[in-house]
Amino acid sequence: MATGQILFQRFFYCKSFVKHGVESVAMACVHLASKIEEEPRRIRDVLNVFHRVSQVKEGRPRCPMPLDAAYISLKSQVIKVERRVLKELGFCVHVKHPHKIIVMYLQVLECEKNCTLVQMAWNYMNDSLRTDVFLRSSAESVACACIYLSARKLQIPLPAEPPWFLLFGATEDELEDICCRILRLYTLPQVRLSTLQQCVSRCREALQVAQASKGGQLPNSTPNLEPPANFSPASKNVSPAGVQLARDSPLSLQAMKNACRRLHNGLSSHRAAHRRERLSRSDERGEAPPVQRSPRRRRSRSVSSPMRTSSAALSPSYRRRSRERDRDRDRDRDRDRDRERPRDRNNRGAAHRRW
């Protein structure tokens, strides 16, 4: 329950009670807390408990919750709200409770045998879950504040020089702020849940009226950019047939073609003049004009051409020289292989000695 209360406070710390149902969010937080604390419960069990509590508070006759369409709709709504809570919290649902911390701090202060002090600090800690102190301070500071408030209430002296709460990383200003928030809880008037729901309903209606008057835009909110479902564009006075597109006239197209043609002719004449100038310079030097030759085709070395096969290649002397070259190559390869064998044997011996 404590985990569910803190998740509930975290969600509504940044969301409005007007836009989100309190009861459905409470069911979703309790169901999510049962998973976090590794005590999972079915959604049906959570719905039955809330249904029974509402019957007791409103004084209605106690009867089981019927399995009808309303039950199925409420169950799917709780599942959706649970996903929404996880999304808004960024899946950061870790909660640290001060229950064990209070007992440990009292043992350090050697006050664990004072049952009255322990019980009062425990009660203050449970009541603080109805406030937002767990969102403002750490669990250690809340535990120190509960012990501090209980000791002041029972007039039990605690170490003051140096202050005992400095040992646990808390400050006096922080403890006083937490104690004031807890004590303010007992001064608030008791209000029925139905009265609070009626106030929220009136605020929701006022918000809807403001939204309708603003044209789908709430005060201090972003405008609604989505068109309504029955939106249709307004008709125009001019028919589409009367709208003429701006097209280029045939005269402008012809002028562009002539300009391109003149540009091409000018480039051709410039190239011809440059070629004539090179020829005249070569004539003056007495050199022959360069002759363009087609690039030679590279022959593959792997395929022998029939033109290279000659009588010299088939002569006995050529075959004898080729055999000698092959014999020399094989001899060099064997010599290199014999030279590498002792080196490999030494390397294996050194590796064996290392191991």
N, C-alpha and C positions, 0 to 999 in steps of 0.2 A: 504493500500500500504506500509506503514512503517513497519508493521509486516512482510509482504512478503519480503521486502528488507533485513530485519535482518535475517530471516530464510535462505534466499539465501546466505548471507554472512557467516552464521554459517556452512552451508553445504560445500561451497567451501573453507572454512578455513582449512578443513582437506582432501578435495578431489581435484582431478585434473580436469582442464577444458578439457584436452585431452581425458579422459576416459568417461566423462559425457557431454551430450549435454546441452548447455547453455539455449537454448530456451525452451526445455522440462522441465528443472529444474525450470525455471522462471514461467512457467505455473503452475507447481505443487505447488510452493511456494505461488503463488497468490490464488490458489484454497484452499490450506490449511489455509492461513491467513483469508480467508472469513469465514471459519468454526470456527477458534479460536476467532475472534471478533464477533461471533454470527450474522453475516450477510452472510449466505451461498448463494452461487451462483452456477448455473449449470456449468458443464464442457463445455457445448456447448457455454455458454456466454463468458467464458474465452478464448476459442479457437477463437471465432469471433472477440473479441477485439484484440488479438495478430495478427490475420490475417489482420485486418483493419490497424493496426499500421505498419505492414510490407509493406503493399501496399502504404501507404503514404510516408514512408521513401524511398522506392525504386522508387517512381514515377510511379507506375503501375496504370492502370485504376481500379477504385473501383468497386468491384463486390462481392456479398455474397459468402461465403464459401460453395462449393458443398458438399452434403451428399453422398460421394462415399466411396470406400474402403480405400482411403488415410485418410479420416476423421475418420473412425472407427479405423484404425490402430493408428492414432495420439491420439485418445481419450484413447485407452487401454494403450498406452505408458505413457501418463500423469498419469494415475492411478497407474501404476507400479512405476513410478518415485516418486510419492507422498509417497508410502509405503517405498521406499528406503530412502527418506529424513527423515521420521519418525524413521526408524530404525537407521540411522546414528546419529541422534540427541538424541537417547535414549528416544524418546517421551517427551523430555523436551522442550516444545514449548512456555513457558511463556515468554512474552516480556513486559518490562516496558519502556514506552515512556516518554520523558521529556517535552511533550507539556504542561501538567497541572503544572508541576514543575516550568517551566519558569515563568508562570503567577503568581504562588504563591510566588516565590522568588522576583519578581518585586514588588509585593504588600508589602512584608516585607521591601524592600528597599525604599518604597514610590516612586516608579518610574513608576507605572502602568499608569499614565496619560500622560507620554511621549510616544506618539504613534510611533514616529520614532524609538526610542530605542526598543520598544516592537516588531515592525515589523522587524527590522534588526536582533534581536536575534532569532526571529522565522525563518527568512530566513537562517541564519547560521545553525540552528538546522536541517532544511530540507536538506540542502546541505551536512551536516555531515552524512546523511544516505548513501551517495555514497562512504564513506570511512569505515574503520574498527574500528572507535573509540568506537562504541557501543560494540565491542567485547573485547576491551582493558580496558575500563573504565565503571563506573556505570552511570546510567541515571542522577543522581544528579550532578556528576562531569561534564558531557557533558552540562547540563543546565547552570552550573556556568561558564563554558568556553565560551558558546555562549553570555552570559550577559557580561562577562569580555571583550571579543573581540569587542562587539558592543559598549560598553562604551569607550574603547580605540579608536575606529574608530570615534566616534562622540565627543570625548574629554569631556565626562561627568564624573565629579569626583564622586567617590564612597567612602564609609568609608574605611580608610587605617590604623587607629590605634584604635583597632586591625583590621586586614584585614577582610572584610565582608564575604569572602568565607570560613573562618574558622568556621563560624556559621553553615554552611551547610555540614561540613565534608570533604571539598576539600583542596588540598594543591596547592601552587603556581607552583611547578614543574609539577604537573599533568595538571594544566590549561595551562601552556605554551606548553606542549607536544600536547595537544588536539588542541590548536589554530594553531600550526605549521602544523599539519596534515590537518586541514581544509583549511588553506591558500595555502598549496601545491596543493590542488585540482584545484585551479584557474590557476596554472602555467602549468598544463599538456596540451599537444597538443590535439586537438579534432580529433578523429579517427573514421571513419565509422565502423559500425558493420560488414559489409561485409569484410572489410580488416582484422578485428580481426578474423573472422571465417576462412578466408583463411590461416592466420598464424596458427590457431589451427589445420586446416586440414593438413598442412605441418608437423607439429609436430606429428600428429597422424600417418601419413605415415612413418615418420622416426622411430617412436616407433615400428611400425609393422615390418619394415625391420630389426631393431635391434633384435626384438623377433625371427624372422625367422632365423637370422644368429646365434643366441645363442642357437638354438634348443629348443625353447619354454621357455627360461629363460631370463628375463629382467635383466638389470644391477641393482644391489642392490635390488634384489627381491628374493623371495623364488622360488626354482625350481618347474617346472611343473611335478608333479608326476603322472598325469593321462595319460595313453597311448593313442595314436591316435585311431581314429575309425577303420582304416584298419590295425591295429596291429595284427601280427600273430607271434608266436614263431618260432625261427629259427630251421631248421631241423637238426637232429643229424646224424653223420656219422655211428654210431652204431645202428643197429636195436633193437627194444625192445626184440625180441626173443633171441638175443645173450647176453643180460644182465642176469646174474644169480645172484640170491640173496644168501647171505651168510647164510647157514643153518647148524645146528648142525649135526654131523655125528652120525650114530647108535652106534658107540663105546662110544662116550661121554655120550649119553643118558643111555647106559647100566651101565657105571661107576657111574653115578649119582644115578641110582636105587639101585645099590649095596651099595653105601655109606648110603643111607637112610635106607636100610634094616639093616645094621650093627648098625646104631645108634638106631633103634627101638629095636633090640635084646639086646643091651647094657643096655638100660633103663629098659627093662623087667627083666633082670638078677639082676640089682641093686635093683629093687623093691622086688624081691623074696628073696634076701639076707637080706634085711631090715626086711621083715616079719619073716624070720626064727630067726633072732636075737631077735626080740620082744618075740617070743614064748619061746626061751631058757631062757630069763630073767624071764618070768612069771613062768616057771617051777622051776627055782631056788628059787623064793620067795614062792612057794607053792600055787600059786593062779591059779584059773581056767582061761583059755584063754577067752578073751572077746567074747561074742556071739553077732553077729550082729542081731539086731531085726528090723523088718520092722516097720516103723513109724506108730503110731496109727492114725486111722482115726478119726478126730474130728466130734463128733456128734452135730447136730443142737439142740439147746435148745427149739426151737419153736415147733419142731415135737417130740412128745413123743414116745419112743420106746415101743413096746409091752412087752419087757423084764422087764420094770420098773413097769408095771401094775401088781400089786400083790394083794393078798387077804387083806393085811394090808391097802392098799390104798382105798379099797372098804368097810372097816369095819365101823360101826357106830361111833366109837370114832374118827376115822380120819376125817369123814365128820363133826362131831361136832367141832373139833378143827379148821378146815378150815373155818366154819361159824363164829366162834368167832374171828378169825383173820380178816375176811372181815368186821365184825361188828366194831372191834376196828379201822380199817383203815378208815371206813366211819365216825366214831365219831371224829377222829383226823382231818379229812379234814373239817368237819363242824365247829369244834372249831377254826381252822385257818381262815376260811372264816368269822366267826363272829368277830374275833379279827381284821380283816382288814377293816371292814365296817366303824367303827368310825374314823379310820385314813384317809380313803378316803373322809369322810364327812368334816373333819377338813381342808384338803387340798383344797377342793372345796370352802369352806367358805373364806379361806385366799386369794385364787385367786380372788374371787368375790369382796373382800374388796380392793384389789390392783387396780382392774379395776374401 
